[in-house]
């Protein structure tokens, strides 16, 4: 079966580059300034290549339909080794030559920000990241994860999920799910380490990104990246106002997905033009256990062998 489908689906490379020696893969999480990081490195790609590092822009990754692991459902029929070759072929066509490759795609951790909206965030991360393993076995692999306190991440992730589709139960379901069982990053970290055991794992806090963004990008790329362009925060991923969220939640949930997305964007643009307050539904009492869990996570991450949490003076 594999040989038949391989001949039909697999397209050999017209040109061959030197094989990748090091993969530096940032897997998210959602709503942790990933878009700003991706846009900045994409705009700086030419200079990165001159410094011996290649960064494939997110638009090209998603243009090759690699964002949601579409190939994962084929693995039973065509075999994992073939799918690894097919994935490698797609990535190979996007490379510019350096043997150090940097990728950043939060949808490899979970197919959307909705995967973060529970007391067990990103429950399928193990299987999604494990799909890379055959491709990465012959190279050094460094994984990178950005974490954020769930008291601010959950409202932002909910708004982002709402842009794409109705969220069953609304934010009330999210509030109820995390009330007695605050989510922890430790389960996500355990999945990443199990998925690719030979990979190193570096973690940084979203709260450090605004002040230390360049230093964090240097860590991701493994070199001094120079002076990338200073880009404004992306508007299309900004958390909307509470009024915009309420109006969006009142939409008919049976709308087609394209129609839903268009209406949501129109609502967010219209309402937020007159209201610049952000959606922040948690009370101080509800925030407290979420922040406490985050502090406990950081303390436990610091004690994990083989995991590096980036620290900056004053944090």
N, C-alpha and C positions, 0 to 999 in steps of 0.2 A: 504493500500500500504506500509506504513512504517513497519508494523509488518512482512510482507512477506520478504521484502528486508533486514530488520534487521536480521532475522534469517539466511539469505543467506550470508550477508556481515559481520556482526558484530561477532568478535571472543572474547569471554569473557577472562578475565585475569586468567592465571593459578595461579599467586601469587598476593597478595594484599599488597601494601605498605601503610603507613600512608598517608592520603591525603595531597596534596600540600596546604600549608598555604599562601605562597607568590610567585607570579610570577613576575619575573624581566625580562622584554622583551625589547631587543634592536632591533629596527626595521630598522636600517640603519641610514643614506641613503647610496646609492651606492657611491663608490669612496670617502669614508671618513675614510679610514684605517680599514674598517670592517674586511677584510681578516686577517690582522695582529692581530687584537684583538681576532678574533675567533680562529686562530691558537695558540695564546699564551694561552688562557684559556683552550683550548682542551689539550694542552701539560701539563697543570697544574691541570688537572681534579682530579687526585687522592688526591692531597693536598687540593683542594677545598672541596671535599667530607669530608675529615677529619675535615674541619672547618665548616661543617654543610651546605654547599652550593653545589648544583649539576649543572654542565654546560653540556648540551648535544652538542657534536661536530656537526658542520654544515654538515659534510659528513653523519652523522646518520640521521639528520633531512631530508636531501634531499634523502637519501636512502629509507626513508619511504614515499617518494613522498608528503611531507608536504610543500615543498618550494613554490609551485605555487598554493596552495589551489585547488588541483584537485577536492576535495570533494565539492567545492562551487557550481559546476554545478549540483550536485545531490540534492541540498537542496529542490528544488521544489518537487522532487519525493519521497524522503525518510524523509523529515522533518528536521528542524534545530536541534531539540533535539537529534535525532539519529546521525546526523553528528558530533555533539559535543561529544557524547559518543565514536564514532569511532575515532575521533581525540585524545580524552583523552586516549583511549586504546593504540593507537600507541605511544604516548608520554610515557605512563606508562611503556611500555616494554623497554624504553630506560633509565629510571631512575635508580639511584643507591641507593636511600633511603632518602636523606635529603628532608625536607619539604619546603625548599627554592629552587626554580628552576630558573635558568638563561638560557635564550634563546637569540640567536642573529642570525637574518636572514633578510637581506636587501630585499629579494624578497617578503616578506610579505607587504612591503610598496608599491612596484610596481614590476611587474613580471620580469623586467630587467632594466638595466641602461638607456635604451631607453626611459623609462617613465619620465626621468628628462629632456629630450631634448625639452623643449618648454617654453613658458612664463607662462604655468600653469603646474608645475611639479607634478607628481604623482596624476593625476586626479581621480584615482579609489581607493585611499588609504582608504577612508571611508568604502567602501563596503568590501575591503579585510581584514581590521583590525576588522570590525564589526563581521566577521565570528567567531572570538574568543569569543565573548561575552557570549554565553551560557556556555562555558567551564570555564570562569573566574568569573562568578557571585558569587560563593561561597568562593572566596579567595581574599586576598589583591592583587592588581595589580599595578605594577609600570612600566610605559613605559619610554623608553629612545630613544632619537633621536640625531644623530650627524648632524650638519649643516656645510656648507662650502660655501665660496664665489663662486658665479656662474661663475666668470671670469676664475677660474681654474677648477671648477667642470665640466662645460659643455664640454671642450675639452677632459678631462679624461673619462667622461661618454660616449662621442661619440666614442672614440677609443675602449672602452669596448663593446659597442653595436655592433660595426663593427666586432668584433671578432666572433660574433654569426650569423650575417645576414647583408645583405646590408641595408643601411639606406637611404630611399627614399629622394632624393634631396640633399644628402650629408650634409656637415657641412654648406654649403651656406644656406640651409633651416633653420638650427638652428640659424645662425647669423641673418637672416632676422626676424625670429620669436621673438627674444629677443631684437632687436634693439630699438623698440618703446615701448615695454612692458617688462621691466626687470622682471624676475621671482622673487617670494617672498616665503619665508618659512612660512609666516603667514597662507597661505591657507592650507598647509600641516598640520600645528599645529592644525588648526581649525578642520580638518577632524579627526585627532587622538583623540581630546578631545570629539568630537561628537560620535565617534565609541564606546568608552568605557568611559562613563562620570564619573564613580567612580574611574578611574585610575589616579594616579598622573603622572606628566610628567616632566622628567628631560632632559635638553638639554645641550650638550657641543659642542664647536667649533672644527672642524677638525684641525684648525691651532694650537690648544693647545695639540694635541695628542702626537706629537713626544717628547715634553719636559715633559708632565705630564701624559703619558700613564698609568702608574701604579696607580696613583691617580684616574684616570677615571675608571679603571677596579675595583678599590675598591668601587667606587660609584655604579657601575653596579651590583656588587655582594653583596653590602650591608655590607661588612666586610673588614678587613685587609686581603688581599689574600696572604700575605707573599712575597716571592721572586720568581716570575714565571721565566721561562727560557727567556733569551734574544734572540729573534729570528730575523734573518735578514728580511728585507722587501721582501715580495713575488715577485718573478721575473715575474710570469705569469700574474700578474695584473698590471704591470708597464705600464705607458703610453708610446707608441712607438714614434718613430721620425716622423717628418713631411714627410720625404721621404717614410717611410714605409706606412704611411696613404695614400699618393697619389698613391702608387703602389697598395694598397689594394682596393682603390676606383675604379681602372681601371679593376678589375676582372669582369668576366661575372656574372651578378646578378642572372641568372637562374640556377647557379650551385646548386646541392643538398646541403642541410645544412651541412651534415658531410663533404662533399668535400670542401665546402666553408671554414669551420672552419680549416680544415687541411692546405689549401692553405694560409689562412690568417696567421696562426701561422708560417708557413715556411717563408712567406714574412717578418714578424716582426722579426723573429730570424736572417734571412740572412741580412737584411738591417741594423738592429740595431747593428749587430756585428761590423760594421764599422762607425756607427754614433750614438753617445750617446746623441744628442740633443733631447729634448722632443717636442711633438706636442703642439704648443702654437699659435693658429691661430688669436687670437684677437689682434687688434692694441691697443695702449694705450688709444686712443680715445674711442674705443669700451669697454674697460675694465672699464672706469670711471663710467658710470651709473650703471653697475653691482655691482661694489664695493660700490657705494653710497647706492644702494638698500639694500645691505647686512648690512651696518652700520645702516640704518634705521630699518631693521628687528630686529637687536640686541637691539636697543633702545626700540622698541615696545615690544619685548619679555620680557625685564626687567620689563615692566609695567604690564604684564599679571598676573592676580590673579590665583594662583594654578599651575603656571608653574615656574620651577626653572632653571635658566641658570647658569651653573657652571663657576666660575670666578677664576682666578689665579693672583697672584701678577705680575704686569707689563703688563697685558692684558686688 
